[in-house]
Structure formats: structure tokens, C-alpha cells
């Protein structure tokens, strides 16, 4: 007597869900907005008696033979998720639901008070309240990282990409950590050069994607070019791409274009990265932010390390947010314009590229020689002349008015 087939779920490489037996085909996977939605859908199916989930990298699966040699590398990962494995670490304070407690004996901490003997709030609730008010976003749409924006960049790969299988797309030249984190997570990164004049190549970016492309990285204002991209172009990418679009806004405070945080409400596949390192002057504290649909942030919170921001950093952030940035942003923008005008007149300068950031990309006659002359005079800038499209260019951060005047005076003396 033939044994009945187990009820099974297959995910074909084109994103189709196939249920066996009955060979029912569900073409909804590509319409789901992001990976967490897929997980939710599959959990729902397993709750209806489907015992086996297989993720395939081959067409035509869904037969009783279930050839294991052709299974997608994500098979075991998906199984562990659906079985409830890989749950986030539950801290002692997560187990506590509130009440009048004066004796804390739940977390194996030292009982001797010194200001830092207790673990910090793993969810940074007080800080998120202030960040929410500052950026006009709900607290449940905010992730805070204790390693700058780099922590969020790494988490994007870990959440949305399968190592050794999936790929991501990034513009170039741009922030180098997109590639570093891709290499660490065994994700192939496809880099697409900007258009002439550093424009955003929307069609070429989209044409470079395939069914295994899970993330597109955009940086606006872009580092090192300094220019900001058109909001409509970035939304066009988000509208046409069936994956996550990460827009790194580390320098947005200096830009006339503003932020795209509000676009998350209509585009749940957008993640916005921000930082306290630039305009807020807190680079030494290493605090970054990600803003996204609450369902995406829930996955950040599941995957992050439990105490990823110390109590000292949380306390200092609350104090610094209350103080604000003063006139530093306005002064930096004014100084950027002054330095750009002055350097454009220097004999050794070919081009000062327009900037919406706190730095200038400057093409000079001999970047290596001028870099050495600057360092010999106690001034250091970044030689970016070996990056794509940056031939002959130095990246110059805007400093204090006195520092900028010193830079301008040095440039005026350099011969071509």
C-alpha cells in the first residue's frame, strides 16, 4: 500500500510557493514586501499541518523524491526558524514584567553599586523615546546600534541574505563598509559606477539585480562624492525592486534635501541609516540608528546582541540630545561654502565638486604630492584618488573656521 505524501512546502527559485500534496501553487511570495513577511507566511502554513519546508535552488521540485542534493543552502536555516529555533536571547530584565523591586538578584550582576554594576536596558527605551521625538518617527521603527551605523549594515546582511548564495548591489564610489560587511557575511556585492557627474544610475542598478539580490545600498549624500541624489530616483528604485533598499543618510543633516524617513510609511522595503557621529559630534561614542517598518525593526532586535549599547552611552546620549547641536550644523555648511570658493581659486585645484555633506571632494593636479605637502604642514586629509571616478581627488573634511583658514592658506601656496 502506497504511503500518503507528507504535506510539504517548497519555495522555488522564482519565489513561488508550492504545496504538496495537491500541487497547489501560490504566486504570492514575490508580492510580499520583505523577508519577515515570508517567514510569517510560512509559519502560518506550518500551523496548518505542513510538516516539511524545503527551499530549493532548482526548478521543478515538488516531487515525492525530494532530492536532497539539490536543496538550497537556506533549507536548514529556514527549518530552524520555523521550528522556533534561533530565538533571540532573553535577558533577565525581559522576563520581569514590572513592579516594586528593590533587591535585584536575577542577572548575576555585582550587587556593589558603582554606577555601572547593572546591565543596561537592552531595548534602550528612554533613548528611543528621545530619538523618536527628534526625528519624528515612532519608537517601534527605530533600531539603535552601539557600533555606529556599521552595526546596522552588518545586521542587514545577516537578516536578509543567505551566505554563499544571495547578493547585494551598491553604488561606487561609496562607503567601503558595504563591501567589508558583505565579505564578512559571504555575500557577493555587485558594484555599479555612478553616472557621469556622480548621478544615480537607476536603470543600471535595477538591471544588475536578479532573483537572489536581496539588498540595494544607496548613500545620500554620498561618501566620498558629497552629492545627494533625487528623492524621486531613490523611490523609483524602491518601487521596482523586490527587496530591501538601504539609504545611508549619515550626512543628511548638512543637506538641503532633508531625510526620507517619512517615506518608510509608504515604502516598507526602505531602511534609513542615520548616525550621531557627524552633525552631533559624537563619533567617539559609536552610536548609529536604523529607521524602518516596525516589522523590519523587530528582526533587527531579534538578531542583535542583547546589550549592544552600554548604560554610559545611553546616559550620555540622553544628555547630548537634550543639549542639541547648537549652531554647529549651520556653521559647517557656511564654512563648506567658504572653503569651496577659496579652493576653487587655488593654482593646484582643478575641480571642487558640489557637496551636500560636511566635506568636499577636490580634484587637484598631483594628489600624492599635495597630500604630502599638507601632512608636512600638520594637516591631514583623505587621498581618494585611487577610488573609481575619483582620479586625482582629495576628500577634505570641513573643520573649524581657524582650521579651514589654515587649509586655504596652504593651498594658495601650492604650485600646480
C-alpha positions in Angstrom: 0.0 0.0 0.0 1.4 3.4 -1.0 2.1 5.7 1.9 0.5 9.1 1.6 2.7 12.1 0.9 3.7 14.3 3.7 2.3 17.7 3.5 5.2 19.8 2.4 6.1 23.3 1.3 8.6 24.1 -1.5 9.9 27.5 -2.4 11.1 27.6 -6.0 13.9 29.9 -7.1 11.5 32.3 -8.8 9.7 32.9 -5.5 6.7 30.6 -6.0 5.4 28.6 -3.0 4.3 25.1 -4.0 2.3 23.0 -1.5 2.3 19.2 -1.7 0.2 17.1 -2.0 -2.4 18.7 -4.2 0.3 20.7 -6.1 -1.3 23.9 -5.1 0.8 26.8 -6.4 0.8 30.2 -4.6 2.3 33.0 -6.5 2.3 35.5 -3.6 5.9 35.3 -2.4 7.1 38.0 -4.8 4.3 40.2 -3.7 5.3 40.0 -0.1 7.2 43.1 0.8 10.3 41.7 2.6 11.7 38.6 4.2 10.0 38.9 7.6 6.7 38.7 5.7 7.8 35.5 4.0 8.7 34.0 7.4 5.3 34.9 8.8 3.5 33.3 5.8 5.5 30.1 6.1 4.8 29.9 9.8 1.1 30.2 9.1 1.3 27.3 6.7 3.2 25.1 9.1 0.5 25.7 11.6 -2.0 24.1 9.2 -0.3 20.7 9.1 2.5 21.2 6.7 5.3 19.3 8.3 8.3 19.9 6.0 9.7 23.0 4.4 12.3 22.9 1.7 13.9 25.9 0.0 15.2 25.0 -3.5 17.7 26.4 -5.9 16.4 24.2 -8.7 13.4 24.4 -10.9 10.9 21.6 -10.9 11.0 20.4 -7.4 7.8 19.3 -5.7 8.0 15.6 -6.4 7.9 12.7 -3.9 11.6 12.0 -4.3 12.7 15.2 -2.5 16.3 15.1 -3.9 18.4 16.4 -1.1 21.4 17.2 -3.3 19.5 20.0 -4.9 18.4 21.8 -1.8 19.0 25.5 -1.4 21.6 26.4 1.3 18.9 28.2 3.1 17.0 25.0 3.7 18.4 24.3 7.2 18.2 28.0 8.2 14.6 28.1 7.2 13.8 24.9 9.1 15.4 26.2 12.2 13.4 29.4 12.1 10.1 27.7 11.5 10.8 25.2 14.3 11.2 28.1 16.7 15.0 27.7 17.0 17.3 30.7 16.8 15.1 32.6 19.2 16.6 36.0 20.5 18.4 35.9 23.8 16.0 36.7 26.6 17.7 38.9 29.2 16.8 38.7 32.9 15.1 42.1 32.6 13.0 40.8 29.6 11.5 38.2 32.0 10.5 40.9 34.5 7.1 42.5 33.8 7.3 45.3 36.2 6.6 46.0 39.9 8.2 47.5 43.0 11.6 45.8 43.2 14.4 47.0 45.4 16.5 43.8 45.5 17.8 42.6 42.1 19.1 39.0 42.2 18.1 37.9 38.7 21.1 38.7 36.4 24.2 37.5 38.3 25.5 41.1 38.5 27.7 42.6 41.2 25.5 44.0 44.0 28.0 46.7 44.8 26.9 50.0 43.3 29.4 51.9 41.2 27.2 53.4 38.6 27.7 50.6 36.0 27.3 47.4 38.0 23.8 46.8 36.5 23.2 45.7 32.9 21.8 48.4 30.6 18.4 48.5 29.2 18.7 46.1 26.2 16.0 47.9 24.4 17.2 51.5 25.1 13.6 52.6 25.7 14.4 56.1 27.1 16.8 56.9 24.3 14.4 55.7 21.7 11.7 58.0 23.1 14.0 61.0 22.6 15.2 59.8 19.2 11.6 59.3 18.1 10.8 62.9 19.1 13.9 64.2 17.4 13.3 62.5 14.1 9.5 62.3 14.1 9.4 58.5 13.9 7.6 56.0 16.2 9.9 54.3 18.7 9.0 50.9 17.2 10.5 52.0 13.9 13.9 52.7 15.5 17.0 50.5 16.0 20.0 51.8 17.9 23.4 50.3 17.4 26.5 50.6 19.6 29.0 50.3 16.8 27.8 53.3 14.7 25.8 52.6 11.5 28.2 49.7 10.8 26.3 47.5 13.2 23.1 48.1 11.2 24.9 47.4 7.9 26.1 44.1 9.2 22.6 43.2 10.5 21.0 43.9 7.2 23.2 41.2 5.6 22.6 38.8 8.4 18.8 39.2 8.4 18.0 39.4 4.7 20.8 37.4 2.9 21.8 33.8 2.8 25.6 33.4 3.0 27.2 31.9 -0.1 24.0 32.3 -2.1 22.5 35.8 -2.2 23.9 39.0 -3.5 23.6 42.7 -2.9 24.1 45.8 -5.1 25.8 49.0 -4.2 26.9 52.2 -6.0 30.5 53.0 -6.4 32.4 55.0 -5.3 30.7 54.9 -1.9 31.1 53.9 1.7 33.6 51.0 2.0 31.9 49.1 4.8 29.1 47.9 2.5 31.8 45.7 0.8 33.6 44.8 4.1 30.4 43.6 5.7 29.4 41.7 2.5 32.7 39.9 2.5 32.5 39.0 6.2 29.0 37.6 5.6 29.9 35.8 2.4 27.6 37.8 0.3 28.6 38.8 -3.3 28.4 42.6 -3.7 27.8 43.9 -7.2 29.1 47.5 -7.5 27.6 49.8 -10.1 29.5 53.0 -11.0 27.7 56.3 -10.8 26.7 58.2 -13.9 29.0 61.0 -15.1 28.7 63.9 -12.7 28.1 61.3 -9.9 24.4 60.9 -10.9 22.4 57.9 -9.6 22.2 55.2 -12.4 18.7 54.0 -11.6 18.2 51.7 -14.6 21.7 50.2 -14.4 21.2 49.4 -10.7 17.9 47.7 -11.3 19.2 45.8 -14.3 22.0 44.4 -12.2 19.6 42.7 -9.8 18.3 39.1 -10.1 16.2 36.8 -8.0 19.0 36.4 -5.5 19.5 40.1 -5.0 18.2 40.9 -1.6 19.6 44.4 -0.8 20.5 47.6 -2.6 22.8 50.1 -0.9 22.4 53.9 -1.5 24.3 56.6 0.3 22.8 60.1 0.1 24.6 62.4 0.5 27.2 60.1 -0.9 30.6 59.5 0.6 33.1 60.4 -1.0 31.4 62.4 -3.8 29.4 64.6 -1.5 26.3 64.9 -3.7 22.7 64.0 -2.7 20.5 62.0 -5.0 17.0 62.9 -6.1 14.3 61.5 -3.8 12.2 60.5 -6.8 15.1 58.4 -8.2 15.5 56.5 -4.9 11.8 55.9 -4.6 11.8 54.6 -8.1 14.3 52.0 -7.1 12.3 51.1 -4.0 9.1 50.8 -6.1 10.7 48.5 -8.7 12.9 46.3 -6.5 11.6 43.3 -4.7 13.9 43.5 -1.8 15.3 45.9 0.8 16.6 49.4 -0.2 19.0 50.8 2.4 19.6 54.6 2.2 22.5 55.7 4.3 21.8 59.3 5.5 24.9 59.8 7.6 25.4 63.3 6.2 21.8 64.3 5.7 21.9 66.9 8.5 24.2 69.0 6.2 22.0 68.6 3.1 19.2 70.8 1.8 17.4 67.7 0.6 16.3 66.6 4.0 15.6 63.0 5.1 13.5 60.2 3.6 12.4 58.8 7.0 8.8 59.7 6.3 8.8 57.6 3.1 9.1 54.4 5.2 5.3 54.7 5.8 4.6 54.1 2.1 7.6 52.0 1.3 8.2 49.3 3.9 11.1 48.0 2.0 13.2 51.1 2.7 15.7 51.2 5.6 17.2 54.6 6.6 20.5 54.7 8.3 21.5 57.7 10.5 24.3 58.4 12.9 25.3 60.6 15.8 28.9 60.7 14.6 28.7 63.6 12.2 26.5 66.5 12.8 26.1 65.6 16.5 29.8 65.4 17.0 29.7 62.0 18.9 31.9 59.8 16.7 33.8 58.6 19.8 30.5 57.2 21.2 29.8 55.0 18.2 26.0 55.3 18.1 24.1 54.6 14.9 20.4 54.3 14.0 18.2 52.5 11.6 14.7 53.6 10.8 12.3 51.1 9.1 8.9 49.5 9.2 8.3 48.1 12.7 8.3 44.5 11.2 11.8 45.0 9.9 13.0 46.6 13.2 11.6 43.6 15.1 14.0 41.4 13.1 16.9 43.8 14.0 16.0 43.4 17.6 15.9 39.6 17.3 19.3 39.3 15.7 21.3 42.0 17.5 23.4 41.1 20.6 21.3 41.7 23.7 23.3 44.5 25.4 24.6 46.3 22.3 24.7 49.8 23.9 26.2 50.4 27.3 24.4 52.3 30.1 27.1 55.0 29.9 26.4 55.6 26.2 22.7 55.7 26.8 23.0 58.2 29.6 25.3 60.4 27.6 23.1 60.3 24.5 20.1 61.5 26.6 22.2 64.4 27.8 23.5 65.3 24.3 20.1 65.1 22.7 18.7 67.5 25.3 21.6 69.9 24.6 21.1 69.8 20.8 23.8 70.7 18.2 23.8 74.4 18.7 24.9 76.3 15.6 27.4 73.7 14.5 25.5 72.5 11.5 24.8 76.0 10.1 28.4 76.9 10.7 29.7 73.8 9.0 27.5 74.5 5.9 28.7 78.1 5.8 32.3 77.0 6.1 31.9 74.4 3.5 30.8 77.1 1.0 33.7 79.4 2.0 36.3 76.7 1.6 34.8 75.6 -1.7 35.0 79.1 -3.1 38.6 79.6 -1.8 39.9 76.3 -3.0 38.5 76.8 -6.5 40.9 79.7 -6.9 44.0 77.8 -5.8 46.5 77.1 -8.6 46.7 73.4 -7.9 43.0 72.8 -7.9 41.2 71.6 -11.0 37.7 71.0 -9.6 35.8 71.4 -6.4 32.8 69.2 -6.7 29.4 70.4 -5.3 28.7 69.0 -1.8 25.7 68.4 0.5 27.9 66.9 3.2 30.4 68.1 5.8 33.3 67.5 3.3 34.5 68.4 -0.2 35.8 66.2 -2.9 38.5 68.2 -4.6 40.4 67.3 -7.8 44.0 68.5 -7.8 46.9 68.5 -10.2 49.0 66.0 -8.2 47.1 64.4 -5.3 50.0 62.4 -3.8 52.4 65.4 -3.8 49.7 67.8 -2.3 48.8 65.2 0.3 52.4 65.0 1.4 52.7 68.8 1.5 49.6 69.0 3.7 50.8 66.4 6.1 54.3 68.0 6.2 52.5 71.1 7.4 50.4 69.3 10.1 47.2 69.0 8.1 45.7 65.6 7.1 43.0 65.0 4.5 42.0 61.7 2.8 43.6 60.8 -0.6 40.7 59.2 -2.6 42.5 59.3 -5.9 42.5 55.5 -6.3 38.8 55.1 -6.0 36.6 54.7 -9.1 35.7 58.0 -10.7 37.9 59.9 -8.1 41.1 60.1 -10.1 43.3 63.0 -8.7 40.9 63.7 -5.8 41.3 64.5 -2.2 38.4 64.4 0.3 38.6 67.3 2.7 36.5 67.4 5.9 35.3 70.8 7.0 36.9 71.8 10.2 36.6 74.8 12.5 36.9 78.3 10.9 40.5 78.6 12.0 41.4 75.1 10.7 39.8 75.9 7.4 41.7 79.2 7.1 44.9 77.3 7.7 44.0 74.8 4.9 43.1 77.6 2.5 46.4 79.4 3.1 48.4 76.2 2.5 46.5 75.5 -0.8 47.1 79.0 -2.0 50.9 78.4 -1.7 51.0 75.1 -3.6 52.1 75.5 -7.2 50.5 73.4 -9.9 
